[in-house]
Amino acid sequence: MTAWYALHNLGRIQRDEKILIHAATGGVGLAAIQIAQLAGAEIFATAGSEEKRAWLRGLGIRHVMDSRTTAFAEQIRRTTKGAGVDLVLNSLAGEAIGKGLSVLAPGGRFLEIGKRDIYANTPIGLRPLRNNISMFVIDMGQVMAEQPQTVQALLLAVLKLFRNGSLQPLAHQTLPISRAADAFRLMAQAKHIGKLVLIIRDADATPLRTPPAKPIAFSAKASYLITGGLGGFGLAVAKWLAGSGARHVVLCGISGAVSPEAMRAIAQLRRRGAEVLIVKADVSSPKDVARVLAAIKLKMPPLRGVFHAAMVLDDGILSQLTEDRFERVFAPKAIGAWNLHAALAGTRLDHFVLFSSISALIGTPGQGNYAAANGFLDALAHHRRALGLPALSVNWGALGRVGILARNPSLAAQLEANGLYPFTPEQATEMLGQLLQRKVTQIAFMHVDWQKILAKRARTSIPPRYSDVFVSPLLDASAGNEDQRSILLAASAEERKGLALDLVRESVAKVLRTAPARLDAGRPLRELGLDSLMAFELLNRLQMKIGASLPNSKMSANSSIESLAALDLETFEDAPSATSAESASIAAKARSTADRIAPDQQMIPYRAHGALTPLFLIHPAGGRTSIYNDLAAEISEQLPVYAIQSRLLSGAAEEWTSIEKMARDYAGMIVRQQPDGAIRLAGFSAGGIFAHATARELERRGRAVSLLCMIETPLTMLDPACTRVSILKNLITEVYDHLSADLPRTVDLRRPDLPASILKLAQRIVRTRAETARVQHVLDWLATRGLLASGDVDTDTRRFFAAFVRHSILIEQARVPAIHAPVYLCRAKESGLSASPVDPRVSRHITRGGFQQKVLEGRHFELMNPPLVKALAQSLEAALARSL
């Protein structure tokens, strides 16, 4: 279908025409050969190895060349005596594209089925197109999603040719499914011809059909012991046991204290008809374990199940963990588990469940003792299995709503920030019921973002265990740390102090998830809310930032931002300072960008010269400035025009964490570009809000802003009464409009369910705290609407949506006061975002300097593209003329 669509629907291949088919031994290449032969065309083909080229010659193809070089172009010119070919079916990347265009005859058609250069936005010269050449880009996934009638016609045409024998199946190689790994390896090495097919017949593998797990049922005539049973998770397990048939539950705790929460849970269990025995005991003591088992034997039915959930935390970095602190954590978990195992060696049990932790699998900063204790539980489970005894060790992730995370919100937030998200007690017990019905010895249950949780190890080797789940993270927060150190090294001694203080303040703010401006640099970190785990994360972050080790011994609970900045500076004591001129330049760069993004990477000059005062355009959500290309071209040549794109798309590791920081950065760039005179700003859609914040910052610095032009900006987002869901709904609508802007009006993507679907997505994003998960929600939703290919998304696209999600967060949090500058709003008559007139109450939140609005024909994005952009440019120029 791909080959037929390319050669016939788009290429209009004719008899006796010449066609170049690249990678001709691949699936599409072989299909194209058959279709070209059927059309009576002369074929030129390329392949990557001599074996494949010989195979093509065996098909009767006379002109066969190497696809791994660009020598094919000269060979074609020689063979055709300079006439060239009429069609090129291209799947090669890089320089081969230009070479392919160069061999097209006048009226030729270039059929691009590759993806790499398209998504990389690789430039090509237009000169080859001067001879009436056409270029088509073919994405059958998009055709299938958007043109079902076309796909149906293609399929019918191809099937008809198969039925009458005109087309034959492609060359293929079969392997049994038990050799799937070999098949993928063969495909990766590109040694095969045609297709690789995995077959079930005669395979050394038997499909495993696992019946759906039924809810587990516990015996009403048995007892079940839960150590740590008076804690949050223990009580949740007790409720689950009672709800699954158990009628005799033993809750064991080291203090025996029954909290109000536990009293309510126990009362609920007894109302359900369960007998509850509460025992005060320390399971790390063999005598106490014997006493618990004796009490069960005396008062309850036979013991058939043990759920070992006892635990204690005593966090600290390894150098601070004494033998006593290790023993304190090991006692309830490891020693308690062994005592239970030894005491019950002769007892027939149905279940022996050990509550381990993800810390035993990946390690958690500051919890070396806890990770080791859980590792012991995992080993004990395997030991019991080897003895023929029942055992299950579950490496739990972050349990929410009960237990330590419920009591410590800052720890929960820290885990989420590192990619470990909470699950509910109901989800945990449901999974536990399934695991107990299968032959599992050790298994992890967690809600995890592997990219985040393993990202900090990206500088070292990732354990092979995680090689299938970890790829390089989208936004490597540690990227460019060497440049950060270079900035500090280049600064003078006095400037270093300020830079180091800013660096530490930013790092502490990230760990505490707060604004740097809220942090008192002289106040002890423990008073700011930094606990031991956070301190460990902070130390790691600072060491990565400055590229040097910091002594753990000098970091204490009484450390402050100022003292840590001084500690950082100690690593630079022997480093030479820069000259005053160099240091001033580098310090200014550091202050303005904060992570090594030079202003000229963000400030895009559409027109750098002209007699009039410049106009500065601020990027919309997502950060791209290409939306202004047509507008800048239509504006008078006497008007200098600059556009500011987002720092993330300029190469930074992260986007700004607040709209205030963004505004300071953009205002600094604008002031450097225009040192004197009143400043004029404009922004499209959400870019109008970023321009508004920038105008406010410029006014705060004492600079006059003579005009702020907001183009299709949904101003309700600046209304304090606007909800987060409403803001997100507007922004998602903007992205949707952007991706569907190039579609003809006959393609109706605005189905009746669209507003409700966008609202549901916005609500889901608001409920999601992790930014990577927010990005994925947007990508998944766009894929379901047919506007984005499902599956893998290229890095640039993911980076754009990462910026978009961060920008939505900035707008959610923005509370920008009204500016003094006049505001001119251009609205699109048919816009889904700003078609309605702006309420005077809203305009008062925006400006005290006069508010005007102009309604233009078109939809949201149509204003920015020909032909309607011309009217926008004229309207904008008129407003700018009035602002002089």
Secondary structure, 3 states (H helix, E strand, C coil): CHHHHHHHHHCCCCCCCEEEECCCCCHHHHHHHHHHHHHCCEEEEEECCHHHHHHHHHCCCCEEEECCCCCHHHHHHHHCCCCCEEEEEECCCCHHHHHHHHCEEEEEEEEECCCHHHHCCCCCCCHHHHHCCEEEECCHHHHHHHCHHHHHHHHHHHHHHHHCCCCCCCCEEEEEHHHHHHHHHHHHCCCCCCEEEEECCCCCCCCCCCCCCCCCCCCCCCEEEEECCCCHHHHHHHHHHHHCCCCEEEEEECCCCCCHHHHHHHHHHHHCCCEEEEEECCCCCHHHHHHHHHHHHHHCCCEEEEEECCCCCCCECHHHCCHHHHHHHHHHHHHHHHHHHHHCCCCCCCEEEEEEECHHHHCCCCEHHHHHHHHHHHHHHHHHHHCCCCCEEEEECEECCCHHHHHCHHHHHHHHHCCEEEECHHHHHHHHHHHCCCCCCEEEECEECHHHHHHCCCCCCCCHHHCCCCCCCCCCCCCCHHHHHHHHHHCCHHHHHHHHHHHHHHHHHHHHCCCHHHCCCCCEHHHHCCCHHHHHHHHHHHHHHHCCCCCHHHCCCCCEHHHHHHHHHHCCCCCCCCCHHHHHHHHHHHHHHCCCCCHHHHEEEEECCCCCCCEEEECCCCCCCHHHHHHHHHCCCCCCEEEECCCCCCCCCCCCCCHHHHHHHHHHHHHHHCCCCCEEEEEECHHHHHHHHHHHHHHHCCCCEEEEEEECCCHHHHCCCCCHHHHHHHHHHHHHHHHHCCCCCCCCCCCCCHHHHHHHHHHHHHHCCCHHHHHHHHHHHHHHCCCCCCCCCCHHHHHHHHHHHHHHHHHHHCCCCCECCCEEEEEECCCCCCCCCCCHHHHHCCECCCEEEEEECCCCCHHHCCCCHHHHHHHHHHHHHHHC
